[in-house]
């Protein structure tokens, strides 16, 4: 409420401009209040995208690549909405897709609670299984950019590649995705040789601090080395 009070009243266009050049730490602070999964589902490998990870991704896209101002974006496996809502705050027109209705309810709540503008964010949520999006559906979803933090394939091997395949059928400019650093050479080869991306580039190497989420987790927090990729569409 305080954030809305501070930002409201000066004109949405001007304020969007302020956020467009906001510092990384300020973007992270904004996403700090993003509500996480209430009851993560292990079969879906649900882990909330950490605020600092989401901030790094969004800041890089917005300041070094396409930017989000009036950009159409599809967030595959949007979960609680950290990436999609953040992109919408920065001016994007977002469609978030997730198989989990409970996650989408939280994402919709975050879209309201995190919104610093007087007007509604341009974001819609669709309840669908990303892995069942056929080419005809992908054609209708065509967007400038696809962002995704897919399951890493711990429970279902290769699921992150399947997400990337779907993303390649939707994006007209670029796909941004997270993958374990240990799979880097395979991702590089598969993206360009099989999926047909013009270029596959590791934008940043991130340390994904994974908090204890499920009963089988023994440590309070585990660091996973993750690559933040940009896949350029031909």
N, C-alpha and C positions, 0 to 999 in steps of 0.2 A: 504494500500500500504506500509506503514511504517513497519507494522508487517511482511509482506512478505519479505521485504528487509532485516529485521533483522534476520529472520529465514532461508532464502534461502542461499544456498552456502556451508553449513556445512555438507551436506549429509542427505537425507531424513530419512534414517534408524536411524542415530544418533539423529536427531531432534525428531523423533517419540518417541525415548527413553526418551528424555527430557520431552516431554508432558506426557508420561506415568506416571511420578512421580511428575507431576506439582501439586502445591498447589491448594487448593479449590478456593482461591481468584483469582488465575491466570486463572483458568478455567472459572470462572464467568466473569472475565474481557474480555476474549476471546468471550464469548457468548453475551456480552453487546451490540454488534453491530448487533445482529440478527434482521432483518427486520420483523416487526409484520404484522398482517392482515391489509390490507388497508381498507376494508369494511367488518367487521365481520358479519356473518350471524347468527341471533338470533335463527333460527330454528335448526341450527347445534350446538348451544351452543359454538360458537367459542370464545375462550379466549387464547391469546398468553401465552405460558409457560414462566413465568418470568425467567430471566437469573440466579438468585440465586437458584430457584427451580430446573431448568435444571442442573445447576452445581452440586448441592447436589446429585441428582439422579445419574448422570454420574460418579461423583467422587466415590460414594459408590460402584457402580457396578464394576468400573475399578480397584479399590484398595482393595476391601474387598471380592469380589465374582468372577465371571467368567472372568472379564476383557474384553477389546474389541479387543485386538491384534489378528487379523485374525479370529475374532468371527463373525459368521453369525447372523444378527439381522434384525427382522422385526419391524418397527415402525407403529403401527396401529393408524389411525387417526393422521397422522404426522403433519397436519396443516402447519405452516410456517417453520417447520423443525428444531426447536431448539434442540430437543433430538436426532433426527436422524443424523443431520449434526455434532453435538458434538461427537456422538459415532463414526462417520466416521473419524473425525479428530484424535480420539484416536486409530485409526487402525482397526475399524470394517468394515465389508462388509454389507452394509445396503440396505434394501428395504423399502421405505416409502410409505404407502398406505393412500389415502384420497379420499373422495367423491367429494371434491371441487377443480375444475380445477384452480380457481384463487389462492387458497392456495398453490397448487403445483407449480404454476409459481413463487411464492415468495420463496418457499422452494428451488427450483432450483437456484434461484438468490442467496440465502444465502449460498448454497453449493459452489458457486463460490467465493463470496465476503469474506466469513469467512475462506476459505481454506488457511492455512499458508504454504502449501507445493507447490513445483514446479509442482508436478504431480497431476492429478485430484483425487478427493476423490472417494472411491469405494462406490458410492451410486446411486441408481436408484429409480425413483418415478413411482407409478402406480395409475392411476385414477380408483378407484373402491369403491363401498359401502361396508364397513367392515361388515355390518349386512347381506349382501347377499353373503358372501363367504361361499360356500357350502363345506362340508368335503373333496371332491375331490380337490378343489382349495387349501384348507389348507394343504393337503398332498404334493402338489407341492411346496408350500411356506415353507416347513419345515425349521426351523432355530434353532440355539443353544438357542437364547434368543429372547423374544418379549418384547418390551417396549411400553407403552401406557399411555397417559394422556387423558382418555376418557371423553366424556360429563358426568357430574355428575348426570344427570337424572332430572334436574330441569324442562325441557320442555317435555321430554319423559321418564316417570318413568321406571327404570330398565335398561336403555340403557348401563350404565357402566358395568352391569353384563353380558349383551350380548357381549360387547367387550371382557370381561374376558373369556367368553365361547369360542369365536373364538380364542383368544390367546392360550387357553389350547389345541387347536387342531393343533397349529403350532409349539409351543416351544418344544424342546427336552431336555432342561436343566432347564430353569426358565423363569418366567414371572415377569416383574416389572411394577407396575401400581399405579396410584393415585386414592384414594377414600375418600369421606368425612368421617371424624373421627366418626361422629354420626352413621355411618352404620357399624362400626367395628365388632360388634358381629355377624351381619348377614353375612358380607363378609367372616369372619373366618369360619363360619358354612357351608355356601354355597360352598366355594372354596374346602373344603376337603370332605364334604359329598355328594355334587351333582356333582361338576366338576371333582372330582377325583384327586386333587393335593395331593402330599405326605405331604406337609407342607405349611402352610400359616403364614408368619411372618411379623409383622410391623417393618420395618427397621428403620424408623424415623417418628416422628410427626412434620409436617411442618405447617407453617402459610402462607397460600396462599393469598397474598395481591392482591386482584382483583381490578384493576383500573376501573373507570367508562367507560363502553364500549358501552352501549345502552341507548337510551333516557329514558327508564323506570327506570334506575338506579338513585337513589336519592343522594347517597353519592359519593364523589370524589374517595374514595377508601374503599373497604370493606375487612376485614380479614376473611378468612374461614379456619377452622381447617381441615387439610388434612393428611391422613396417606399415607406414602410411603411403599407399600407392596412388598414383594418378595414371589412368589408362586413357590415352588419347584415341578418339574414334576417327576412322579414316573419312 
